[in-house]
Amino acid sequence: MGKAKNPRRVADNEAMAKTRMLRTSPQKLNLVAQMIRGKKVDKALTDLTFSNKRVAQDVKKCLQSAIANAENNHNLDVDELIVAEAWVGKNLVMKRGRPRARGRFGKIMKPFSEITIKVRQVEEQA
């Protein structure tokens, strides 16, 4: 008697990857996530490669991980993958500060965020 196998969190034609503790605000990260939602993975990788946003390289690494998961763990065809979902979440916030005039204290918040990318295999319409 063993424990029952956990059900998959994604469908049979999907794979996902998650990156935590990205040193940027969720608002800035969401701008990059919006850029790739719904696109084919090769087009999304190209957009991230040539993006001027600093966090785009971390998002590209997460997308490459999702593609590798799809290929190696779920036997999906890389040429038929699209970015089905890309969502952003908050993570911890480091609180720092700076002394200001008249005995006050200026708060400096250093937020972290996380991104989850789900890729889906869709058959191309010929």
C-alpha positions in Angstrom: 0.0 0.0 0.0 1.4 3.3 -1.0 0.2 6.8 -1.1 -1.9 7.7 -4.2 0.0 9.7 -6.9 -0.6 13.4 -6.9 -2.6 14.6 -9.8 -0.9 16.8 -12.3 -1.3 20.5 -11.7 -1.5 21.2 -15.5 -3.3 19.5 -18.4 -1.7 16.8 -20.5 -0.7 19.3 -23.2 0.8 21.9 -20.9 4.0 22.4 -18.9 5.0 25.2 -16.5 7.9 26.8 -14.8 8.1 29.2 -11.9 10.9 31.6 -10.9 10.8 33.1 -7.3 12.7 35.9 -5.6 13.1 38.2 -8.7 14.5 41.5 -7.4 11.9 43.8 -9.1 8.5 45.0 -8.3 5.5 42.9 -9.5 4.3 45.9 -11.5 7.4 46.1 -13.6 7.6 42.3 -14.0 4.0 42.3 -15.2 4.9 44.7 -18.1 7.3 42.0 -19.4 4.8 39.2 -18.8 2.2 41.0 -20.8 4.7 41.2 -23.7 4.8 37.4 -24.1 1.3 36.2 -23.2 -0.4 34.3 -26.1 2.6 34.3 -28.4 4.5 31.4 -29.9 7.5 30.5 -27.8 10.1 31.3 -30.4 8.6 34.8 -31.0 8.4 35.3 -27.2 12.1 34.3 -26.8 13.0 36.8 -29.5 11.0 39.6 -27.9 12.7 38.9 -24.5 16.1 38.7 -26.0 15.8 42.2 -27.6 13.9 43.8 -24.8 15.4 46.8 -23.0 13.9 45.8 -19.6 16.5 44.4 -17.1 14.1 41.7 -15.8 13.5 40.4 -19.3 16.6 38.1 -19.1 15.2 36.5 -15.9 11.8 36.0 -17.6 13.6 34.5 -20.7 15.4 32.0 -18.4 12.0 31.0 -16.9 10.4 30.6 -20.3 13.4 28.4 -21.4 12.8 26.3 -18.3 9.1 25.9 -19.2 10.1 24.8 -22.7 12.6 22.3 -21.4 10.0 20.9 -19.0 7.5 20.5 -21.9 10.1 18.7 -24.1 11.8 16.5 -21.5 9.1 15.8 -18.9 5.9 15.8 -20.9 7.1 14.9 -24.5 5.5 17.9 -26.1 6.6 19.3 -29.5 8.6 22.5 -29.0 7.5 24.0 -32.4 3.8 23.9 -31.5 4.1 25.6 -28.1 2.6 28.9 -27.1 2.8 30.9 -23.9 -0.7 30.1 -22.6 -0.4 32.0 -19.3 2.2 34.1 -17.6 1.2 35.6 -14.2 3.1 37.5 -11.6 2.9 37.4 -7.8 4.3 39.3 -4.9 7.1 37.9 -2.8 8.9 39.4 0.2 9.7 43.1 0.6 13.0 44.2 2.2 12.5 47.3 4.2 15.3 49.8 4.2 15.5 53.4 5.2 17.3 56.6 5.1 17.5 59.4 7.7 15.8 62.5 6.6 15.7 66.1 7.8 14.2 67.0 11.2 14.6 63.6 12.7 12.4 61.8 10.2 13.0 58.5 8.4 12.4 57.9 4.7 11.2 54.4 4.0 12.8 52.5 1.1 10.9 49.4 0.1 12.8 46.8 -2.0 10.2 44.4 -3.4 10.7 40.9 -4.7 8.3 39.1 -7.0 7.8 35.8 -8.7 6.6 34.7 -12.2 4.9 31.6 -13.4 4.8 30.7 -17.1 2.6 28.0 -18.5 3.2 26.8 -22.1 0.6 24.8 -24.1 0.9 22.7 -27.2 -1.5 23.7 -29.9 -1.7 22.1 -33.3 -1.1 24.5 -36.1 -3.9 25.2 -38.5 -2.7 24.3 -42.0 
